[in-house]
Amino acid sequence: MEQPQQCLSRIQTIYPEFSDTEKKIADYIMQFPDKMTHQSITQVADDIGVATSTIFRFCQRLGFKGYQVMKIVLASEIASPIREMVQEKIQEQDNERDVTEKIFNTSIRTFKDTIQMMDFSSIKKAVNVLLSANRVEFYGTGSSGIVALDAHHKFIGSGITTVAYTDPFLQVRAASQLSENDVAVIISDSGANTETMNVLDAAKEAGAKTIVITNLTRSPLNKKADIILRTVSSSIETRSDDVYSRIVQMSLIDALYTNVIKAQKGKNKNPIKKLFE
């Protein structure tokens, strides 16, 4: 993956994963971006009350080679219109236009951040696994369950046997009945709840291939899944129903489906046309 082209939105994207110390640094950058572009690493460390090595590691955590590189990207970012799209919080005084623009801008930023962080080699692996599957099952609870149902609805058109489960109890029972020729696609924003881990464990014990779609890079699911497809979270505030995350996950499902249909040259004379039928 390439070095990030944005700093503020990158911080916002992975903020939930930060440690308490990292959040202190992130909060400082988000609050004083202009000031920071004129400061040395020592000055920033003194203001926050941490060691310069901690600042340096934070820069690397974001994907930058060092502090100076991050400052250059930050300076470019705050000088561009994209800054207006960072942290689009809805305020009490916002009118209908303000609310609508903020929601659309946040959706746009979420898509851009996901594309920037996307590992396209994993997309290719996922498509190949789906193409060779006898059966594909989608699992998700809560808002992720909506994505699972949407995925099932789309993949019905692929000719692959598919089903979606949103009930945690049924998910584990279904996953335990999979075979080595099947694929389990597990959708989870956090990738950290016990129910989702139980589904992954059941699928792997049954010998099925596993694909996880999640927001976080550091989650228990990621350590066990065969393929990880990462999307991004929309905001610093933790939300149980991240609308923006759900939209981008549905688009990722669209991308997987379209690639599968496109690759089915042998089964479909005109696979692209089938997408619009």
Number of C-alpha atoms within 10 A of each C-alpha: 9 10 13 16 18 21 26 20 26 18 23 20 22 19 21 17 16 15 10 9 15 20 16 15 24 20 17 16 19 18 11 11 18 15 12 18 19 12 12 13 19 13 13 21 18 11 10 14 12 16 13 17 12 15 22 18 16 20 21 14 15 17 17 21 14 17 17 15 12 23 22 14 17 22 18 16 18 18 10 9 9 15 16 12 18 20 19 20 15 13 9 7 8 12 10 8 9 13 17 12 13 19 17 14 18 20 20 14 21 23 21 15 21 20 16 17 16 17 15 12 11 16 19 14 15 24 19 15 19 23 19 13 19 15 19 25 22 25 32 26 20 13 18 24 21 18 27 27 17 16 26 21 13 16 21 13 15 20 13 16 15 22 18 23 21 19 14 17 12 13 24 21 13 19 27 19 14 22 19 14 15 24 28 29 25 28 26 26 25 20 22 16 13 11 16 23 17 17 24 28 18 21 29 22 15 16 18 24 24 24 26 24 25 25 25 24 18 12 15 16 27 20 11 16 20 16 20 23 22 23 26 28 28 29 23 16 13 11 10 10 12 16 15 21 24 23 15 23 28 18 15 22 20 16 13 20 21 19 19 22 23 17 16 16 12 8 11 15 10 13 19 16 11 14 14 6 6
